Amino acid sequence: MTADHSITSGEKTVSGALALTMHLLFLALIVFGVSWQKREPVAMVAELWSNLPPLPAPQAEPPPKVEPAPPKPAPKVQAKPAPKPEPKPLPKADIDLREKMEKELKAKELKAKEQALAEKKKREEQAVAEKKKREEQARLEALKKQLAQEAEAKRAAQEQADALNKLAQQQAAAQASEVDKYKQLIADRIRRFIIEPPGLQGNPQVELDVTVLPGGEVLDVKTRKGSGQPAWDAAVERAVRRAQPLPLPQDPTLHSRFRELNLRFRPKE
């Protein structure tokens, strides 16, 4: 019984030693792996061997290298402008000269402005004067044109009036000639019907007023002025009635000229 107990204790001791050894190897492997990942890879040199050594056991691939993020750019620092040097005070003579030059410059600028204003005013006045002149010329031209048109219209009206007057005179002359012509025809027709009474003395003249209708019929015969020989006067009145219808012009506008006729008859004509 004592021997079995000794054997069991020795096994426990060996087992503990093996476990400790495994733990130490595992810890060394972890430390070796971490240090191997941090070291840069060493360039490999290949050599030719006549007799190749045994191949080493395959090793685990290293994890991918993680590149660190680029550093943020440093903020720009704006340089402050250098302070302007204060101007040194000028001597009194220079100050007086400077003030004088400034006054002269201001006077020249004022004079230039006044000249510019004067020239502008002059140009405006000239423009107004030219505009008035053009308007006056246009008004005169329009007035001349109007007067010429009125004169032309007046001349045309006068020519038309003269033409109308001339035409009226011609028509009046033609009508008067036509009236005289038909009065002579009427007198000749009446004279053919006069039967001269016996014992007629001298060349007495009788004046009659004869009313004629549009168809030439005699409406009435009156003695306006007797000849002093009633037989001659009565013979002429009878001839007037016998001669109807009296000849009248074809133009009906002339019939009014024959409405009332004043006729004179003598035996010897």
VOBA-1610 file (N, C-alpha, C; in pm, whole numbers, padded with zeros to 5 digits, always signed):
BEGIN
Met+00083-00121+00000Met+00000+00000+00000Met+00084+00123+00000Thr+00200+00114+00061Thr+00293+00226+00070Thr+00358+00248-00063Ala+00384+00142-00137Ala+00445+00155-00270Ala+00354+00222-00369Asp+00226+00193-00370Asp+00129+00255-00462Asp+00117+00402-00435His+00122+00437-00310His+00110+00578-00273His+00229+00655-00322Ser+00352+00595-00324Ser+00474+00663-00370Ser+00468+00685-00519Ile+00420+00584-00590Ile+00410+00596-00735Ile+00314+00706-00773Thr+00208+00721-00708Thr+00106+00823-00739Thr+00158+00960-00714Ser+00236+00979-00608Ser+00293+01110-00577Ser+00394+01149-00681Gly+00477+01047-00731Gly+00577+01080-00835Gly+00512+01120-00966Glu+00402+01057-01002Glu+00331+01093-01125Glu+00276+01234-01118Lys+00228+01269-01001Lys+00173+01403-00983Lys+00280+01506-00997Thr+00402+01472-00949Thr+00512+01567-00958Thr+00552+01587-01102Val+00560+01475-01180Val+00597+01484-01321Val+00493+01562-01401Ser+00372+01537-01370Ser+00264+01608-01440Ser+00270+01757-01413Gly+00299+01792-01291Gly+00309+01935-01259Gly+00425+02000-01327Ala+00538+01925-01335Ala+00653+01982-01401Ala+00627+02002-01550Leu+00562+01904-01612Leu+00529+01916-01755Leu+00433+02034-01779Ala+00339+02049-01694Ala+00243+02161-01711Ala+00312+02295-01698Leu+00405+02304-01602Leu+00477+02430-01585Leu+00563+02458-01706Thr+00626+02349-01760Thr+00711+02367-01878Thr+00630+02414-01998Met+00514+02359-02016Met+00426+02399-02127Met+00382+02546-02113His+00353+02584-01993His+00313+02723-01970His+00428+02817-02001Leu+00550+02778-01962Leu+00666+02862-01989Leu+00692+02873-02138Leu+00679+02756-02209Leu+00699+02758-02354Leu+00591+02845-02423Phe+00472+02835-02378Phe+00362+02915-02439Phe+00385+03063-02417Leu+00434+03097-02294Leu+00462+03237-02264Leu+00577+03288-02349Ala+00684+03201-02364Ala+00796+03242-02448Ala+00754+03260-02593Leu+00665+03171-02640Leu+00614+03184-02778Leu+00539+03315-02798Ile+00459+03352-02699Ile+00383+03480-02710Ile+00478+03597-02715Val+00578+03595-02625Val+00673+03706-02621Val+00751+03711-02750Phe+00796+03595-02804Phe+00871+03590-02928Phe+00786+03639-03046Gly+00662+03600-03047Gly+00575+03645-03158Gly+00551+03794-03158Val+00532+03854-03042Val+00509+04000-03035Val+00634+04073-03076Ser+00753+04028-03027Ser+00876+04097-03064Ser+00909+04076-03210Trp+00874+03960-03266Trp+00899+03934-03410Trp+00812+04022-03500Gln+00687+04052-03458Gln+00599+04141-03537Gln+00649+04283-03536Lys+00711+04329-03428Lys+00759+04468-03419Lys+00885+04489-03496Arg+00970+04382-03519Arg+01096+04400-03589Arg+01073+04406-03739Glu+01155+04491-03807Glu+01150+04502-03952Glu+01203+04375-04013Pro+01147+04332-04128Pro+01196+04209-04190Pro+01339+04229-04239Val+01418+04128-04219Val+01560+04132-04258Val+01573+04074-04396Ala+01655+04140-04478Ala+01674+04092-04615Ala+01733+03953-04613Met+01680+03873-04699Met+01722+03734-04704Met+01830+03719-04810Val+01932+03641-04778Val+02041+03613-04872Val+02036+03465-04904Ala+02025+03439-05030Ala+02017+03298-05071Ala+02155+03244-05103Glu+02182+03132-05053Glu+02309+03065-05079Glu+02281+02928-05136Leu+02368+02887-05224Leu+02355+02756-05286Leu+02429+02652-05200Trp+02363+02553-05171Trp+02419+02443-05090Trp+02417+02317-05173Ser+02523+02247-05157Ser+02524+02118-05227Ser+02430+02020-05163Asn+02430+02027-05035Asn+02338+01942-04962Asn+02242+02033-04888Leu+02114+02035-04925Leu+02015+02121-04864Leu+01985+02075-04724Pro+01979+02176-04630Pro+01941+02138-04494Pro+01792+02110-04491Pro+01750+02050-04388Pro+01605+02022-04378Pro+01525+02150-04372Leu+01412+02150-04437Leu+01324+02268-04442Leu+01272+02299-04305Pro+01266+02434-04273Pro+01212+02471-04143Pro+01059+02456-04143Ala+01011+02445-04026Ala+00864+02430-04013Ala+00796+02559-04059Pro+00678+02551-04126Pro+00605+02674-04171Pro+00563+02760-04054Gln+00584+02891-04072Gln+00546+02988-03969Gln+00419+03063-04008Ala+00354+03111-03911Ala+00226+03187-03937Ala+00257+03321-04004Glu+00170+03360-04102Glu+00186+03489-04173Glu+00164+03604-04079Pro+00249+03708-04088Pro+00230+03823-03997Pro+00102+03900-04035Pro+00038+03958-03938Pro-00084+04037-03969Pro-00051+04159-04054Pro-00146+04210-04131Pro-00120+04329-04217Pro-00078+04448-04135Lys+00014+04523-04193Lys+00067+04642-04126Lys-00034+04757-04134Val-00066+04812-04023Val-00161+04924-04015Val-00083+05055-04016Glu-00102+05135-04125Glu-00031+05263-04134Glu-00097+05365-04044Pro-00020+05441-03974Pro-00081+05543-03885Pro-00142+05658-03967Ala-00246+05722-03915Ala-00314+05835-03983Ala-00219+05953-03992Pro-00225+06028-04109Pro-00135+06144-04121Pro-00164+06248-04015Pro-00064+06316-03970Pro-00086+06417-03865Pro-00163+06537-03920Lys-00244+06597-03836Lys-00322+06716-03874Lys-00228+06834-03896Pro-00259+06916-04006Pro-00170+07032-04029Pro-00180+07132-03917Ala-00071+07193-03887Ala-00069+07293-03780Ala-00141+07418-03825Pro-00218+07482-03740Pro-00289+07605-03778Pro-00193+07715-03819Lys-00237+07786-03930Lys-00154+07895-03980Lys-00159+08014-03887Val-00049+08069-03867Val-00040+08188-03781Val-00017+08309-03869Gln-00116+08398-03871Gln-00105+08519-03952Gln-00011+08618-03885Ala+00079+08665-03969Ala+00176+08761-03914Ala+00112+08897-03902Lys+00130+08959-03795Lys+00076+09092-03773Lys+00153+09193-03856Pro+00077+09288-03921Pro+00150+09389-03999Pro+00238+09476-03911Ala+00346+09510-03970Ala+00440+09594-03894Ala+00382+09732-03878Pro+00389+09791-03770Pro+00335+09927-03748Pro+00403+10027-03840Lys+00319+10115-03897Lys+00371+10218-03987Lys+00448+10321-03907Pro+00555+10358-03963Pro+00633+10460-03889Pro+00562+10595-03895Glu+00553+10656-03785Glu+00488+10786-03778Glu+00573+10889-03854Pro+00503+10972-03940Pro+00581+11074-04014Pro+00642+11176-03920Lys+00758+11211-03957Lys+00826+11311-03877Lys+00767+11448-03904Pro+00750+11528-03805Pro+00696+11663-03828Pro+00786+11745-03920Leu+00719+11814-04018Leu+00794+11895-04113Leu+00833+12028-04052Pro+00934+12086-04103Pro+00971+12222-04054Pro+00862+12322-04092Lys+00859+12438-04026Lys+00756+12539-04048Lys+00757+12591-04192Ala+00876+12607-04250Ala+00884+12656-04388Ala+00820+12556-04484Asp+00848+12428-04459Asp+00788+12326-04545Asp+00637+12322-04526Ile+00591+12342-04402Ile+00446+12342-04374Ile+00380+12458-04448Asp+00443+12578-04441Asp+00386+12694-04511Asp+00382+12670-04662Leu+00490+12614-04716Leu+00494+12586-04859Leu+00386+12483-04899Arg+00374+12384-04812Arg+00273+12281-04840Arg+00133+12341-04836Glu+00104+12423-04734Glu-00028+12487-04726Glu-00051+12577-04847Lys+00052+12649-04890Lys+00040+12735-05007Lys+00009+12654-05132Met+00080+12543-05148Met+00056+12458-05265Met-00085+12399-05262Glu-00128+12360-05140Glu-00264+12306-05128Glu-00368+12413-05162Lys-00345+12536-05115Lys-00438+12645-05147Lys-00441+12671-05297Glu-00322+12675-05360Glu-00317+12697-05505Glu-00387+12583-05579Leu-00364+12460-05531Leu-00429+12346-05596Leu-00581+12356-05582Lys-00629+12390-05462Lys-00773+12406-05441Lys-00828+12519-05527Ala-00751+12630-05537Ala-00796+12742-05620Ala-00805+12701-05766Lys-00706+12624-05813Lys-00709+12576-05952Lys-00828+12482-05974Glu-00850+12392-05879Glu-00964+12301-05890Glu-01096+12378-05892Leu-01108+12480-05804Leu-01229+12561-05800Leu-01249+12636-05931Lys-01138+12692-05982Lys-01145+12765-06109Lys-01183+12671-06223Ala-01125+12550-06221Ala-01159+12452-06326Ala-01306+12413-06319Lys-01357+12394-06195Lys-01500+12362-06179Lys-01587+12476-06230Glu-01548+12602-06193Glu-01626+12717-06240Glu-01624+12726-06392Gln-01506+12704-06452Gln-01497+12706-06598Gln-01582+12595-06660Ala-01578+12476-06599Ala-01658+12365-06650Ala-01807+12398-06640Leu-01848+12455-06526Leu-01989+12493-06511Leu-02028+12601-06612Ala-01938+12699-06631Ala-01966+12806-06727Ala-01978+12749-06869Glu-01886+12660-06905Glu-01894+12599-07038Glu-02020+12515-07053Lys-02054+12442-06948Lys-02177+12361-06953Lys-02300+12450-06970Lys-02303+12561-06893Lys-02415+12654-06904Lys-02420+12715-07043Lys-02302+12750-07096Lys-02296+12808-07231Lys-02346+12709-07335Arg-02303+12582-07321Arg-02349+12480-07415Arg-02500+12460-07405Glu-02551+12462-07282Glu-02696+12447-07265Glu-02771+12564-07327Glu-02718+12686-07304Glu-02782+12804-07364Glu-02776+12797-07517Gln-02661+12755-07570Gln-02651+12740-07715Gln-02748+12635-07767Ala-02761+12524-07693Ala-02854+12419-07735Ala-02998+12471-07733Val-03032+12547-07628Val-03167+12604-07620Val-03190+12703-07734Ala-03088+12787-07759Ala-03101+12885-07868Ala-03114+12816-08004Glu-03032+12714-08025Glu-03042+12640-08152Glu-03177+12571-08165Lys-03227+12516-08054Lys-03358+12451-08057Lys-03467+12552-08091Lys-03460+12671-08026Lys-03559+12775-08057Lys-03548+12818-08203Lys-03422+12830-08249Lys-03401+12870-08389Lys-03461+12768-08484Arg-03436+12638-08454Arg-03493+12533-08539Arg-03644+12535-08535Glu-03698+12554-08414Glu-03844+12558-08401Glu-03901+12678-08477Glu-03831+12793-08468Glu-03878+12913-08540Glu-03870+12891-08690Gln-03760+12829-08735Gln-03748+12800-08878Gln-03856+12702-08923Ala-03881+12600-08839Ala-03986+12504-08873Ala-04122+12573-08877Arg-04145+12665-08780Arg-04273+12736-08779Arg-04287+12824-08903Leu-04176+12893-08940Leu-04180+12977-09059Leu-04201+12893-09185Glu-04134+12779-09189Glu-04151+12690-09305Glu-04296+12641-09313Ala-04350+12604-09195Ala-04490+12558-09194Ala-04584+12671-09235Leu-04553+12795-09186Leu-04637+12909-09223Leu-04628+12937-09372Lys-04504+12932-09425Lys-04487+12953-09570Lys-04562+12847-09649Lys-04550+12723-09602Lys-04619+12614-09671Lys-04769+12634-09665Gln-04818+12676-09547Gln-04961+12699-09532Gln-05007+12814-09622Leu-04928+12923-09624Leu-04963+13037-09709Leu-04960+12998-09856Ala-04859+12917-09892Ala-04851+12872-10031Ala-04971+12784-10066Gln-05008+12696-09971Gln-05124+12611-09996Gln-05252+12695-10007Glu-05263+12794-09917Glu-05381+12881-09922Glu-05383+12961-10052Ala-05264+13012-10092Ala-05258+13087-10217Ala-05292+12997-10335Glu-05240+12875-10330Glu-05270+12780-10438Glu-05419+12747-10440Ala-05475+12726-10320Ala-05619+12697-10314Ala-05700+12818-10362Lys-05654+12938-10321Lys-05725+13059-10365Lys-05715+13077-10515Arg-05592+13052-10568Arg-05575+13063-10713Arg-05661+12961-10786Ala-05661+12837-10732Ala-05743+12733-10795Ala-05891+12770-10788Ala-05931+12824-10670Ala-06071+12864-10655Ala-06105+12978-10751Gln-06007+13073-10762Gln-06031+13185-10854Gln-06039+13136-10998Glu-05947+13044-11032Glu-05952+12989-11167Glu-06083+12915-11191Gln-06126+12841-11088Gln-06253+12770-11103Gln-06369+12868-11115Ala-06362+12975-11030Ala-06468+13075-11037Ala-06467+13145-11173Asp-06345+13177-11222Asp-06336+13241-11353Asp-06390+13148-11461Ala-06353+13019-11446Ala-06403+12923-11546Ala-06554+12912-11540Leu-06606+12912-11416Leu-06752+12904-11402Leu-06819+13030-11455Asn-06756+13146-11422Asn-06812+13271-11474Asn-06809+13274-11626Lys-06696+13230-11678Lys-06683+13227-11823Lys-06786+13133-11885Leu-06799+13016-11819Leu-06898+12920-11869Leu-07038+12977-11856Ala-07062+13045-11741Ala-07194+13105-11722Ala-07219+13214-11827Gln-07114+13293-11850Gln-07129+13397-11953Gln-07154+13335-12091Gln-07076+13227-12116Gln-07098+13161-12244Gln-07239+13103-12253Gln-07280+13041-12142Gln-07415+12986-12142Gln-07520+13097-12153Ala-07494+13208-12080Ala-07587+13320-12086Ala-07591+13378-12227Ala-07471+13392-12286Ala-07467+13444-12422Ala-07537+13349-12518Ala-07511+13217-12495Ala-07578+13120-12582Ala-07728+13124-12561Gln-07771+13135-12433Gln-07915+13141-12406Gln-07976+13270-12464Ala-07900+13381-12444Ala-07951+13507-12499Ala-07962+13499-12652Ser-07859+13438-12711Ser-07865+13421-12856Ser-07982+13332-12897Glu-08003+13224-12815Glu-08115+13133-12845Glu-08248+13204-12825Val-08256+13287-12719Val-08381+13361-12694Val-08406+13461-12806Asp-08301+13534-12844Asp-08318+13630-12954Asp-08357+13559-13083Lys-08294+13443-13103Lys-08324+13366-13223Lys-08472+13328-13226Tyr-08523+13276-13116Tyr-08663+13230-13116Tyr-08761+13347-13108Lys-08720+13457-13046Lys-08808+13576-13050Lys-08823+13626-13194Gln-08710+13621-13266Gln-08717+13659-13408Gln-08802+13562-13487Leu-08790+13432-13457Leu-08875+13332-13524Leu-09022+13355-13493Ile-09051+13389-13365Ile-09191+13415-13326Ile-09244+13538-13399Ala-09160+13643-13402Ala-09203+13767-13470Ala-09226+13741-13619Asp-09134+13665-13683Asp-09150+13634-13826Asp-09278+13553-13851Arg-09305+13458-13758Arg-09426+13376-13777Arg-09552+13463-13764Ile-09552+13551-13662Ile-09671+13638-13644Ile-09686+13733-13764Arg-09576+13783-13814Arg-09580+13878-13926Arg-09642+13812-14050Arg-09623+13683-14067Arg-09681+13618-14185Arg-09834+13613-14179Phe-09884+13626-14055Phe-10031+13621-14041Phe-10097+13761-14031Ile-10017+13870-14044Ile-10076+14006-14036Ile-10139+14041-14172Ile-10260+14083-14164Ile-10330+14135-14284Ile-10339+14287-14268Glu-10259+14353-14349Glu-10252+14499-14335Glu-10386+14563-14374Pro-10444+14644-14288Pro-10573+14708-14319Pro-10558+14816-14428Pro-10659+14840-14504Pro-10651+14945-14609Pro-10648+15085-14547Gly-10588+15174-14617Gly-10584+15314-14572Gly-10485+15338-14461Leu-10390+15246-14446Leu-10290+15262-14338Leu-10193+15372-14378Gln-10169+15462-14289Gln-10082+15576-14317Gln-09952+15565-14235Gly-09845+15597-14305Gly-09715+15600-14238Gly-09664+15459-14200Asn-09583+15455-14095Asn-09524+15328-14046Asn-09546+15320-13894Pro-09672+15305-13851Pro-09701+15306-13708Pro-09643+15180-13638Gln-09614+15195-13507Gln-09559+15081-13427Gln-09653+15051-13312Val-09688+14923-13302Val-09771+14880-13191Val-09685+14787-13101Glu-09700+14799-12968Glu-09624+14718-12870Glu-09723+14632-12793Leu-09698+14501-12795Leu-09790+14406-12734Leu-09721+14327-12622Asp-09799+14282-12525Asp-09757+14188-12421Asp-09831+14057-12445Val-09752+13951-12472Val-09812+13822-12509Val-09774+13720-12402Thr-09873+13649-12347Thr-09850+13541-12250Thr-09857+13408-12324Val-09747+13332-12315Val-09734+13208-12392Val-09724+13090-12296Leu-09794+12982-12329Leu-09787+12858-12252Leu-09666+12775-12297Pro-09622+12673-12217Pro-09504+12594-12253Pro-09516+12524-12388Gly-09636+12496-12431Gly-09651+12431-12561Gly-09650+12526-12678Gly-09642+12658-12652Gly-09642+12757-12758Gly-09777+12820-12782Glu-09882+12775-12709Glu-10015+12836-12725Glu-10016+12973-12659Val-10095+13063-12719Val-10107+13201-12670Val-10219+13204-12568Leu-10184+13242-12445Leu-10285+13251-12339Leu-10355+13386-12340Asp-10280+13492-12371Asp-10341+13625-12368Asp-10255+13720-12450Val-10325+13824-12510Val-10258+13928-12587Val-10312+14061-12541Lys-10220+14152-12502Lys-10261+14284-12458Lys-10175+14389-12528Thr-10240+14500-12561Thr-10167+14611-12623Thr-10108+14698-12513Arg-09978+14702-12509Arg-09913+14786-12409Arg-09909+14931-12456Lys-09878+14949-12582Lys-09871+15085-12637Lys-09922+15081-12781Gly-10033+15149-12800Gly-10092+15149-12934Gly-10017+15238-13033Ser-10044+15210-13160Ser-09978+15286-13268Ser-10052+15416-13304Gly-10170+15432-13249Gly-10252+15549-13289Gly-10345+15516-13404Gln-10329+15395-13458Gln-10418+15350-13565Gln-10477+15216-13521Pro-10598+15221-13466Pro-10660+15100-13409Pro-10670+14986-13508Ala-10688+15015-13635Ala-10698+14907-13733Ala-10568+14825-13738Trp-10456+14896-13735Trp-10326+14825-13735Trp-10306+14746-13607Asp-10347+14803-13495Asp-10330+14734-13367Asp-10415+14607-13364Ala-10538+14616-13411Ala-10627+14500-13412Ala-10577+14393-13509Ala-10521+14434-13620Ala-10467+14337-13718Ala-10350+14260-13660Val-10268+14327-13587Val-10152+14258-13526Val-10197+14161-13417Glu-10295+14199-13336Glu-10345+14109-13231Glu-10404+13982-13293Arg-10480+13997-13401Arg-10538+13880-13466Arg-10427+13790-13524Ala-10321+13850-13574Ala-10212+13770-13631Ala-10143+13688-13522Val-10130+13746-13401Val-10069+13672-13290Val-10149+13547-13256Arg-10277+13558-13251Arg-10362+13444-13217Arg-10361+13340-13329Arg-10355+13385-13452Arg-10355+13292-13564Arg-10222+13215-13575Ala-10112+13279-13526Ala-09979+13219-13544Ala-09950+13106-13444Gln-10033+13089-13341Gln-10006+12983-13242Gln-10030+12844-13300Pro-09956+12745-13255Pro-09854+12754-13148Pro-09726+12822-13196Leu-09676+12909-13112Leu-09555+12984-13146Leu-09433+12894-13130Pro-09330+12913-13209Pro-09208+12830-13198Pro-09130+12862-13069Leu-09096+12759-12993Leu-09018+12774-12868Leu-08892+12686-12875Pro-08785+12724-12803Pro-08662+12643-12803Pro-08686+12506-12738Gln-08604+12409-12776Gln-08618+12274-12721Gln-08572+12264-12575Asp-08482+12353-12533Asp-08434+12352-12394Asp-08545+12400-12303Pro-08599+12314-12216Pro-08710+12356-12129Pro-08670+12464-12030Thr-08538+12476-12000Thr-08497+12580-11906Thr-08515+12720-11963Leu-08533+12731-12094Leu-08550+12862-12158Leu-08698+12900-12173His-08787+12809-12141His-08930+12840-12159His-08976+12955-12070Ser-08909+12967-11955Ser-08948+13078-11866Ser-08917+13213-11928Arg-08822+13214-12021Arg-08787+13340-12088Arg-08893+13379-12191Phe-08981+13286-12223Phe-09086+13312-12322Phe-09225+13315-12260Arg-09227+13311-12127Arg-09358+13316-12060Arg-09427+13448-12085Glu-09354+13555-12072Glu-09409+13689-12100Glu-09323+13752-12209Leu-09381+13775-12329Leu-09310+13833-12442Leu-09356+13976-12466Asn-09260+14059-12495Asn-09290+14197-12534Asn-09249+14213-12680Leu-09352+14231-12766Leu-09328+14233-12910Leu-09368+14368-12969Arg-09287+14412-13070Arg-09316+14538-13140Arg-09326+14507-13290Phe-09428+14569-13353Phe-09449+14545-13497Phe-09474+14679-13568Arg-09413+14688-13686Arg-09437+14803-13778Arg-09478+14745-13915Pro-09551+14814-13989Pro-09591+14762-14123Pro-09471+14747-14216Lys-09378+14837-14204Lys-09263+14835-14294Lys-09137+14797-14214Glu-09105+14672-14214Glu-08986+14625-14144Glu-08917+14520-14231
//
